[in-house]
Each structure stands twice: as structure tokens, then as C-alpha cells.
Amino acid sequence: MIRSKARPPRTITLLAVAAALAATACSGTTNAGDTKDGFTQAPQSDGPLTVWVDSTRLPAAQLYQKQHPAVKMDIVTYDGDANGSNYLQTKVSLFNRTGNGWPDVVFSSQNNEATWAVTAKFAAPLNKGLIPQSLLDGWANNANQPCTVDGVVHCLRNDLSQTVLWYNAALMTQWGYTVPTTWEQYEALGKKVATEHPGYLVGAAGDTFTPEIYLWASKCGANHITGPKAVAVNTTSPACTRMASLLDRLVAAKTMSTSSVFSSDFDKNEADKILMMPGPSWYGGSLFQGTFKTPKGQVGIAPMPHWADDPSPSAGNVGGGTWLLSAHSAHLKAATDFLTWVTTSDDYQGKLAVGYPAYAPAAKTWLAAQAASGYYANDITAPLQAAAGQVWPDWGYGQFSQEAIWAATVTPGLTAGKTIVSMLPAWQKAIADYARSDGYQVTE
């Protein structure tokens, strides 16, 4: 982990949006064992605000530090629990045993942290006094569902990460192709590209979050959370097998990459060969503008395809991440102010964030900024706003990591040349085993 020390304290500056917190934010000194805002609070004291972020969110913490020079901060970078590393849970378990070390605020790239952080008494309740409901109502519909346990909000969603279909608009026009609206059209175009323009891609299936792009959007019932500790798992239904078969056929046609889009191999050999790429909303800033350096005016966005016999549009979701405030924080007022700013501020969420903000007012600013940049080949507002409300609700957020399961079960086989369809039963068994090990009742 890497730490960054802030400037020495002067007078604390409050964010305008946090004015609504004045009546509810923690103030003064709290005695040990005092219950306020829905939980037993630690004694409050002066001292640095400790914030854990991943490398992508580091600019957010640094910007807050710059705009609030009076707030003494200790910024720590870590892996953000990427790919289900469980680093945060492991460290919190250690801190719970030793009785110290908890960060005040932490970002996680995973949306399932509340499933364990509540039981571990780490995540503070946010809608019991720390943050007013009037502010919480600003989040997109169901955005904070992964953070809510028995009606209590224990974290705040950073961005939505809804999936869309990215495409090279210049090549689509040059080659006379039409952006597909169904998965059947998508596969047919993939096969056509294999013949007419070999080497070009219509997607990638080499990442641990592949099922969250394709199988989630296909309404595959691999991860249906039916209760706090209950999950239904069925990876061999038609919704699963026909998408897996589609991926297998395109892999065989060599228009579906089996490399990770974050790998050096993909960046070197395939990044400039993308005709289409289903993926989350953050692909635009993180991959196309960032890693791939795709020129301005090439990239367009369309809705995710749907099956011809199921016209109801559905999208997947890849990440988005959550912010948690520690119930052990001795700096609750400063922590709440930071948490509010980092999730709602136009200066960060609206103007700098790479992904579609979960806080709706910031999302409007973000969309306007994307349009004003002139980077995209079409108006991205409509497809992104539509996809935000089309994420299929029956793929849930369990304590176990689907990314870690896929990485251990399917990725090695795919690399070895096995078909995804052939590995679906093993994937189901692995999900069930992981879930049971975490105390879930599993229905198969």
C-alpha cells in the first residue's frame, strides 16, 4: 500500500452539497459506547482522515485534499479488491482482532462488500442520521441496492458500469455494416467480419468479468440472490447456453478475443482491431481514451443487443464500486463530508470520473462533459441513460466473487482451448461450492 500525507490543518471548508448534513452530521466529542445515528460510535478526536482508494480513485482523494487544505489526510492506495481479492475483508478481520487500524473511508471496486462488512460491524449505517434521505434520493434508481441490508444503507455506489455496445463508427460506415440490435445479428456480423476482414474483433471474452458482460445481459440465472444468505444457481438454462455457444462460435471464428483487454498482448496486437466490443460504460474513458488511445471521432455507443425472441432489453454490470464509511471512525464528521463530496461532487464525479456516476445530478454533468469533448462519434447520452435502467435485476451481489470463481474455473480452460459451454456445469458447481463455504443456502 502507498500512503500520501496531506497538508497541516487550518479551517475546515464544507462542501456546498454537504450543507444538508449540518443537522445530522456528527459533531463534538462522542464518549465510548455512545449510540448515535444508528450505531455505537467510537470516541471522536482530532487526527488525520485515513482514506483507502485504488489507483483509479486516487485523483479523487487528491482533488478533495487540494480543495480542502484544512483537512489533514492520510491517503492509502491498495488494489481496491479488484478481481475479488478480498484484501479489504482480510485487513478488516485483522483490525477487528487487534482493535485498531481501520480506515475512515474506503473505496472498493466490488459491489458486494456490504454482505460481509455489516456482519463484521465495519460499515456504518448511512441513512440513520449521517446522510439525509434527501441526498440519498439523488442516486439512480436501485443504484444503492447492493449497499442495502434490511433497509439500511451501508455504502454508496460510485458509478453504475452498465454495459453497452461500443463500436468503431468509422469502420462500420466504411465497410457498409449496420450496428446490430439482436444477438443473432451480432453473431452473423462477427462471422462476416471473420471472412471479409480477418483479424478484426467483435468482442473479448478473456477477462474475469466476462460473465457480467455477456451472460448477465443474456439473463443467465447463475447468480440469483434470493435472500440475505440464499442463492439460486443455474448455468445450464437456455439463457446461459445460447450465449456461451455464441461466444464459443465467435472464438472459433477468431473474432472474439480470449485475451484480457487489460493485457499487454491485447494492447499490442488487438486494440487497433476492434470493430465492436460489448462492455461497461467505463470502457470509454478507461480503455478507448486511456489505454488504447483510440483517436477522436471513431468510437460510438449503442444499446446492448437482445435475443430476437426476447425483445425486453437487458444489460449487465461490471463493477461500479462502492464507498464505505467505517463504524470505527474517530473522525465521523470529516469522513462523512469526504464521502458526500467524493460521490456527489461535480468537480470529480461530473468532470473527472471515467465512469457513469451513480449520483444522478452528477451523471447529467458527466454526460454533458462527454458530449462537449467531441470524442465520441455519436450522442452517447440516450444509450447510456437507457442502459442504466436496463441492468437485469436477477443477477445479484453475493459475498462470494463471481470474478474470482470464473478466473479459477473457466479462464484456464478457455486458455487451454476448451469451450465455454463445456465448462458451464463446472462453473455451476464452483459457484455453489463458493456460496456454501460462505454460509449460503444454495438452490440448483
C-alpha positions as CSV (number, residue, x, y, z in Angstrom):
1,M,0.0,0.0,0.0
2,I,1.2,3.6,-0.7
3,R,0.5,6.5,1.6
4,S,0.2,10.2,0.8
5,K,0.2,12.7,3.6
6,A,-1.9,15.9,3.4
7,R,-1.2,19.5,4.3
8,P,-1.4,20.6,8.0
9,P,-4.8,21.6,9.2
10,R,-6.2,25.1,9.2
11,T,-10.0,25.8,9.0
12,I,-12.2,23.1,7.6
13,T,-14.1,24.1,4.4
14,L,-17.5,22.4,3.9
15,L,-18.8,21.3,0.5
16,A,-22.0,23.1,-0.6
17,V,-23.9,19.8,-1.1
18,A,-23.0,18.8,2.5
19,A,-25.0,21.7,3.9
20,A,-27.8,19.3,4.1
21,L,-25.7,17.3,6.5
22,A,-25.4,20.1,9.1
23,A,-28.3,19.0,11.2
24,T,-27.3,15.4,11.2
25,A,-23.5,15.2,10.9
26,C,-21.6,14.1,13.9
27,S,-20.1,17.0,16.0
28,G,-18.3,17.4,19.2
29,T,-16.9,14.6,21.3
30,T,-18.5,11.2,21.4
31,N,-18.0,9.1,24.5
32,A,-17.0,5.4,24.1
33,G,-20.1,3.3,23.8
34,D,-22.5,6.2,22.8
35,T,-25.1,5.2,20.3
36,K,-25.9,7.8,17.7
37,D,-27.0,7.7,14.0
38,G,-27.9,4.1,14.3
39,F,-24.7,2.6,15.7
40,T,-22.3,2.7,18.6
41,Q,-19.7,5.3,17.8
42,A,-16.1,5.5,18.7
43,P,-14.8,8.4,20.7
44,Q,-14.2,11.3,18.3
45,S,-10.9,13.0,18.1
46,D,-8.6,15.2,16.0
47,G,-6.2,13.5,13.7
48,P,-5.8,12.6,10.0
49,L,-8.6,11.3,8.0
50,T,-7.5,7.9,6.6
51,V,-8.9,7.1,3.1
52,W,-8.2,4.0,1.1
53,V,-8.6,4.1,-2.7
54,D,-7.5,2.2,-5.7
55,S,-5.2,3.9,-8.3
56,T,-8.2,5.0,-10.4
57,R,-9.8,6.8,-7.5
58,L,-6.6,8.3,-6.2
59,P,-7.2,11.6,-8.2
60,A,-10.5,11.9,-6.4
61,A,-8.8,11.9,-3.0
62,Q,-6.1,14.2,-4.2
63,L,-8.6,16.7,-5.6
64,Y,-10.5,16.7,-2.3
65,Q,-7.3,17.3,-0.4
66,K,-6.4,20.2,-2.8
67,Q,-9.9,21.8,-2.4
68,H,-9.9,21.2,1.4
69,P,-6.4,22.1,2.6
70,A,-7.6,22.3,6.2
71,V,-8.4,18.6,6.3
72,K,-5.5,16.6,7.4
73,M,-5.5,13.4,5.3
74,D,-3.6,10.1,5.1
75,I,-4.4,8.7,1.6
76,V,-3.6,5.0,1.1
77,T,-3.7,3.2,-2.3
78,Y,-4.4,-0.5,-2.5
79,D,-5.8,-2.9,-5.1
80,G,-9.4,-1.9,-4.4
81,D,-10.4,-5.6,-4.0
82,A,-10.0,-6.0,-7.8
83,N,-11.0,-9.4,-9.2
84,G,-12.4,-10.4,-5.8
85,S,-9.0,-10.3,-4.0
86,N,-10.8,-9.9,-0.6
87,Y,-7.9,-7.8,0.6
88,L,-10.2,-5.4,2.4
89,Q,-12.1,-8.1,4.2
90,T,-8.9,-9.8,5.3
91,K,-7.5,-6.5,6.7
92,V,-10.7,-5.6,8.4
93,S,-10.7,-9.0,10.1
94,L,-7.2,-8.3,11.3
95,F,-8.1,-4.8,12.6
96,N,-11.1,-6.3,14.4
97,R,-8.8,-8.7,16.2
98,T,-6.2,-6.0,17.1
99,G,-8.8,-3.3,17.8
100,N,-7.2,-0.6,15.6
101,G,-6.1,0.2,12.0
102,W,-9.5,0.7,10.3
103,P,-9.6,3.3,7.6
104,D,-12.2,6.0,8.0
105,V,-13.4,5.8,4.4
106,V,-12.6,3.1,1.8
107,F,-13.3,2.6,-1.9
108,S,-13.9,-1.0,-3.2
109,S,-14.2,-1.9,-6.9
110,Q,-16.6,-4.7,-5.7
111,N,-20.3,-4.2,-5.2
112,N,-20.8,-7.0,-2.7
113,E,-18.8,-5.6,0.3
114,A,-21.9,-4.9,2.4
115,T,-22.6,-8.6,2.5
116,W,-19.7,-9.1,4.9
117,A,-18.9,-5.6,6.1
118,V,-22.3,-5.4,8.0
119,T,-21.7,-8.7,9.8
120,A,-18.2,-7.6,10.6
121,K,-19.6,-4.4,12.1
122,F,-17.3,-2.4,9.8
123,A,-19.7,-0.5,7.6
124,A,-21.6,2.3,9.3
125,P,-25.3,2.8,8.6
126,L,-25.6,5.9,6.4
127,N,-29.4,6.5,6.3
128,K,-29.8,6.6,10.1
129,G,-28.5,10.2,10.5
130,L,-25.1,10.5,8.9
131,I,-26.5,11.3,5.4
132,P,-30.0,12.8,4.9
133,Q,-32.6,10.9,2.8
134,S,-33.0,13.9,0.6
135,L,-29.4,13.5,-0.6
136,L,-29.7,9.7,-0.9
137,D,-32.7,10.1,-3.1
138,G,-30.4,11.6,-5.7
139,W,-28.8,8.2,-6.6
140,A,-30.1,6.5,-9.7
141,N,-33.0,4.0,-9.2
142,N,-31.7,0.9,-7.4
143,A,-28.1,2.1,-7.6
144,N,-27.6,1.5,-3.9
145,Q,-29.4,-1.8,-3.8
146,P,-26.0,-3.7,-3.3
147,C,-25.4,-1.5,-0.3
148,T,-28.7,-2.0,1.4
149,V,-29.2,-4.7,4.1
150,D,-32.6,-4.9,5.7
151,G,-33.5,-1.4,4.6
152,V,-30.3,0.1,6.0
153,V,-27.8,1.7,3.5
154,H,-24.2,0.7,4.4
155,C,-22.3,2.1,1.4
156,L,-22.7,4.4,-1.5
157,R,-22.4,3.4,-5.2
158,N,-19.6,5.2,-7.1
159,D,-20.7,4.6,-10.7
160,L,-23.1,2.3,-12.5
161,S,-20.9,0.4,-15.0
162,Q,-23.9,-0.6,-17.1
163,T,-23.0,-2.5,-20.3
164,V,-23.4,-1.1,-23.8
165,L,-22.1,-2.0,-27.3
166,W,-19.0,0.0,-28.2
167,Y,-18.2,0.1,-31.9
168,N,-15.9,1.7,-34.4
169,A,-18.2,4.1,-36.2
170,A,-15.7,4.9,-39.0
171,L,-15.2,1.3,-39.9
172,M,-18.8,0.4,-39.7
173,T,-19.6,3.1,-42.3
174,Q,-16.5,2.3,-44.4
175,W,-17.4,-1.4,-44.6
176,G,-21.1,-0.8,-45.0
177,Y,-22.2,-2.6,-41.8
178,T,-25.1,-1.8,-39.6
179,V,-24.8,-1.8,-35.8
180,P,-26.6,-5.0,-34.7
181,T,-29.6,-4.8,-32.4
182,T,-30.0,-8.5,-31.7
183,W,-27.5,-11.1,-30.6
184,E,-28.4,-13.1,-33.7
185,Q,-27.4,-10.1,-35.9
186,Y,-24.3,-9.6,-33.7
187,E,-23.1,-13.2,-34.3
188,A,-23.8,-13.0,-38.0
189,L,-21.8,-9.8,-38.3
190,G,-19.0,-11.4,-36.3
191,K,-18.8,-14.3,-38.8
192,K,-19.0,-11.9,-41.7
193,V,-16.0,-9.9,-40.3
194,A,-14.1,-13.1,-39.9
195,T,-14.4,-13.7,-43.7
196,E,-14.2,-10.1,-45.0
197,H,-11.8,-8.6,-42.5
198,P,-9.8,-11.3,-40.7
199,G,-8.1,-10.2,-37.6
200,Y,-10.7,-7.7,-36.5
201,L,-12.8,-8.3,-33.4
202,V,-16.4,-8.0,-32.3
203,G,-15.7,-8.7,-28.6
204,A,-13.4,-10.1,-25.9
205,A,-14.0,-13.0,-23.5
206,G,-10.7,-13.2,-21.7
207,D,-11.5,-11.2,-18.6
208,T,-12.7,-12.4,-15.3
209,F,-15.8,-10.2,-15.7
210,T,-16.8,-11.8,-19.0
211,P,-19.9,-13.4,-17.5
212,E,-21.0,-10.0,-16.2
213,I,-20.9,-8.6,-19.7
214,Y,-22.4,-11.4,-21.8
215,L,-24.2,-13.9,-19.5
216,W,-25.7,-11.3,-17.3
217,A,-27.1,-9.4,-20.3
218,S,-28.5,-12.7,-21.6
219,K,-30.4,-13.2,-18.3
220,C,-28.4,-16.3,-17.3
221,G,-29.5,-17.3,-13.8
222,A,-26.0,-18.1,-12.5
223,N,-26.2,-15.6,-9.6
224,H,-29.7,-15.1,-8.4
225,I,-29.5,-13.9,-4.8
226,T,-32.9,-14.8,-3.3
227,G,-32.2,-13.8,0.3
228,P,-29.5,-12.5,2.7
229,K,-27.9,-15.9,2.7
230,A,-29.6,-17.7,-0.2
231,V,-28.8,-18.0,-3.9
232,A,-30.2,-19.9,-6.9
233,V,-27.7,-21.1,-9.4
234,N,-28.5,-22.5,-12.9
235,T,-25.8,-22.1,-15.5
236,T,-27.2,-24.7,-18.0
237,S,-30.5,-23.0,-18.8
238,P,-31.1,-21.8,-22.4
239,A,-30.4,-18.2,-21.4
240,C,-26.9,-19.4,-20.4
241,T,-26.1,-22.0,-23.0
242,R,-27.1,-20.0,-26.0
243,M,-24.9,-17.1,-25.0
244,A,-22.0,-19.4,-24.2
245,S,-22.5,-21.1,-27.5
246,L,-22.4,-17.7,-29.3
247,L,-19.2,-16.8,-27.6
248,D,-17.7,-20.2,-28.5
249,R,-18.6,-19.9,-32.2
250,L,-17.1,-16.4,-32.4
251,V,-13.9,-17.6,-30.6
252,A,-13.7,-20.3,-33.2
253,A,-14.1,-17.7,-35.9
254,K,-11.3,-15.7,-34.3
255,T,-13.4,-12.5,-34.0
256,M,-13.8,-13.0,-30.2
257,S,-10.6,-12.5,-28.4
258,T,-9.7,-14.7,-25.4
259,S,-7.2,-12.2,-24.0
260,S,-7.9,-9.8,-21.3
261,V,-8.5,-6.3,-22.6
262,F,-6.0,-5.1,-19.9
263,S,-3.2,-7.4,-21.0
264,S,-0.1,-6.2,-22.8
265,D,-0.8,-8.7,-25.5
266,F,-4.2,-7.3,-26.3
267,D,-2.9,-3.7,-26.2
268,K,-0.1,-4.5,-28.6
269,N,-1.9,-6.9,-31.0
270,E,-5.6,-6.3,-30.9
271,A,-6.5,-2.9,-29.5
272,D,-6.4,-1.4,-33.0
273,K,-8.5,-4.2,-34.5
274,I,-11.8,-3.6,-32.6
275,L,-14.9,-3.3,-34.7
276,M,-17.3,-3.9,-31.8
277,M,-16.9,-4.5,-28.1
278,P,-19.7,-5.1,-25.6
279,G,-18.6,-3.7,-22.3
280,P,-19.3,-1.4,-19.3
281,S,-19.7,2.4,-19.5
282,W,-16.2,3.0,-18.2
283,Y,-14.6,1.4,-21.2
284,G,-14.9,4.8,-23.0
285,G,-12.6,6.7,-20.6
286,S,-10.5,3.9,-19.2
287,L,-9.8,1.8,-22.3
288,F,-10.6,3.7,-25.5
289,Q,-9.4,7.1,-24.5
290,G,-6.9,5.8,-21.9
291,T,-5.1,2.5,-22.6
292,F,-5.9,2.2,-26.3
293,K,-5.5,5.8,-27.2
294,T,-8.2,5.4,-29.9
295,P,-8.4,8.6,-32.0
296,K,-11.2,11.1,-31.5
297,G,-14.4,10.6,-33.6
298,Q,-14.1,6.8,-34.0
299,V,-15.9,5.3,-31.0
300,G,-19.7,5.1,-30.9
301,I,-22.1,3.6,-28.4
302,A,-25.2,1.6,-29.0
303,P,-27.6,-0.4,-26.7
304,M,-26.6,-4.0,-25.8
305,P,-28.1,-6.4,-28.3
306,H,-31.0,-8.6,-27.1
307,W,-32.3,-12.0,-28.3
308,A,-34.8,-11.8,-31.1
309,D,-37.3,-13.8,-29.1
310,D,-36.9,-11.6,-26.1
311,P,-37.3,-8.0,-27.1
312,S,-37.1,-6.8,-23.5
313,P,-33.8,-5.0,-23.4
314,S,-31.3,-6.1,-20.6
315,A,-27.8,-5.1,-19.7
316,G,-25.1,-6.4,-17.5
317,N,-23.0,-4.6,-15.0
318,V,-19.2,-4.6,-14.5
319,G,-18.0,-3.1,-11.2
320,G,-19.1,0.4,-10.4
321,G,-17.6,0.1,-6.9
322,T,-18.7,1.3,-3.6
323,W,-17.6,3.7,-0.8
324,L,-17.8,2.6,2.8
325,L,-17.5,4.6,6.0
326,S,-16.1,2.8,8.9
327,A,-18.2,2.4,12.0
328,H,-15.0,2.7,14.0
329,S,-14.0,6.1,12.6
330,A,-12.9,8.6,15.2
331,H,-13.4,11.4,12.6
332,L,-17.0,10.9,11.6
333,K,-17.8,14.4,10.5
334,A,-14.7,14.7,8.3
335,A,-15.3,11.2,7.0
336,T,-19.0,12.0,6.1
337,D,-18.0,15.2,4.4
338,F,-15.4,13.4,2.3
339,L,-17.8,10.5,1.5
340,T,-20.5,13.0,0.4
341,W,-18.1,15.0,-1.8
342,V,-16.5,12.0,-3.5
343,T,-19.8,10.5,-4.5
344,T,-21.7,13.7,-5.5
345,S,-19.3,16.4,-6.4
346,D,-19.5,17.7,-10.0
347,D,-15.8,18.6,-9.7
348,Y,-14.9,14.9,-9.5
349,Q,-17.9,12.8,-10.5
350,G,-19.2,15.1,-13.1
351,K,-15.9,16.3,-14.7
352,L,-13.1,13.8,-14.0
353,A,-14.6,10.4,-13.3
354,V,-14.1,7.8,-16.0
355,G,-17.4,6.0,-15.4
356,Y,-21.1,7.0,-15.4
357,P,-21.8,8.4,-11.9
358,A,-24.4,6.7,-9.8
359,Y,-25.5,10.0,-8.4
360,A,-28.0,11.3,-10.9
361,P,-27.2,15.0,-10.9
362,A,-23.5,14.3,-11.4
363,A,-24.4,11.9,-14.2
364,K,-26.0,14.8,-16.1
365,T,-22.9,16.8,-15.8
366,W,-20.8,13.8,-16.8
367,L,-22.8,13.2,-19.9
368,A,-22.6,16.9,-20.9
369,A,-18.9,16.8,-20.4
370,Q,-18.6,13.7,-22.6
371,A,-20.7,15.3,-25.3
372,A,-18.7,18.6,-25.1
373,S,-15.4,16.7,-25.5
374,G,-16.3,15.8,-29.1
375,Y,-14.5,12.4,-28.6
376,Y,-17.4,10.2,-29.5
377,A,-18.8,9.6,-32.9
378,N,-22.4,9.8,-31.8
379,D,-24.6,11.1,-29.0
380,I,-23.9,8.7,-26.1
381,T,-26.5,10.1,-23.8
382,A,-29.5,8.1,-24.9
383,P,-27.9,4.6,-24.9
384,L,-26.1,5.1,-21.6
385,Q,-29.2,6.5,-19.8
386,A,-31.3,3.7,-21.2
387,A,-28.8,1.0,-20.1
388,A,-28.7,2.5,-16.6
389,G,-32.3,1.4,-16.2
390,Q,-31.9,-1.9,-18.0
391,V,-29.5,-3.8,-15.8
392,W,-31.1,-7.2,-15.3
393,P,-32.1,-7.4,-11.6
394,D,-31.9,-11.2,-11.1
395,W,-28.1,-11.2,-11.1
396,G,-27.3,-10.3,-7.5
397,Y,-24.4,-9.3,-5.3
398,G,-23.4,-12.2,-3.0
399,Q,-20.5,-12.4,-0.6
400,F,-18.6,-14.7,-3.0
401,S,-16.9,-13.1,-6.0
402,Q,-18.1,-14.3,-9.4
403,E,-15.0,-12.8,-11.0
404,A,-12.8,-15.0,-8.7
405,I,-14.9,-18.1,-9.5
406,W,-14.8,-17.5,-13.3
407,A,-11.0,-16.9,-13.1
408,A,-10.4,-20.2,-11.3
409,T,-12.9,-22.3,-13.2
410,V,-13.4,-21.0,-16.7
411,T,-10.5,-18.8,-17.7
412,P,-7.8,-21.6,-17.5
413,G,-10.0,-23.9,-19.6
414,L,-10.7,-21.2,-22.2
415,T,-6.9,-20.5,-22.5
416,A,-6.4,-24.3,-23.0
417,G,-8.9,-24.4,-25.8
418,K,-12.0,-25.7,-24.1
419,T,-15.4,-24.3,-25.0
420,I,-17.3,-22.2,-22.5
421,V,-20.4,-24.4,-23.0
422,S,-18.4,-27.5,-21.9
423,M,-17.4,-25.7,-18.7
424,L,-20.8,-24.5,-17.6
425,P,-21.5,-27.4,-15.3
426,A,-18.1,-27.0,-13.6
427,W,-18.9,-23.3,-13.3
428,Q,-22.2,-24.0,-11.6
429,K,-20.5,-26.4,-9.2
430,A,-17.9,-23.9,-8.3
431,I,-20.4,-21.1,-7.7
432,A,-22.4,-23.5,-5.4
433,D,-19.3,-24.6,-3.5
434,Y,-18.1,-21.0,-3.0
435,A,-21.5,-19.9,-1.9
436,R,-21.9,-22.8,0.6
437,S,-18.5,-22.1,2.0
438,D,-19.7,-18.5,2.7
439,G,-22.8,-19.9,4.5
440,Y,-25.3,-19.6,1.7
441,Q,-28.3,-21.9,1.2
442,V,-27.9,-22.9,-2.5
443,T,-30.7,-24.0,-4.8
444,E,-29.6,-25.6,-8.0
